Amino acid sequence: MQLNIILLNFAYALIGGLITIFFMFVGYRILDLLTKFDTSEQLLKGNRAVGSVVSGIFIGIGVAVGLVIGLGLN
C-alpha cells in the first residue's frame, strides 16, 4: 500500500515537471513572438535586461504551474 502511494506521487511529480517545462517553452516562444528582436540572439550577446525578463517569465510560470499541481494533489 505504501509503495503505491510513493510511486503515484513520483508519477505526479514527473508529469508536473514535464508540464512545467512545456509551459516554460511556450512562454519563451510567446515572448519571442511579441518582441521585435530575436530573444535568443540577445541572450547570446549577454543582454542582461532580456535575461531578467526571461528569468521572470520562467519563475512566474514555474510558481503558477507548481501551485496548480500542488493543489491538485490535495
Stockholm file with secondary structure:
# STOCKHOLM 1.0

chainA/1-74         MQLNIILLNFAYALIGGLITIFFMFVGYRILDLLTKFDTSEQLLKGNRAVGSVVSGIFIGIGVAVGLVIGLGLN
#=GR chainA/1-74 SS CHHHHHHHHHHHHHHHHHHHHHHHHHHHHHHHHHSSSCHHHHHHHTCHHHHHHHHHHHHHHHHHHHHHHHHHHC
#=GC SS_cons        CHHHHHHHHHHHHHHHHHHHHHHHHHHHHHHHHHSSSCHHHHHHHTCHHHHHHHHHHHHHHHHHHHHHHHHHHC
//
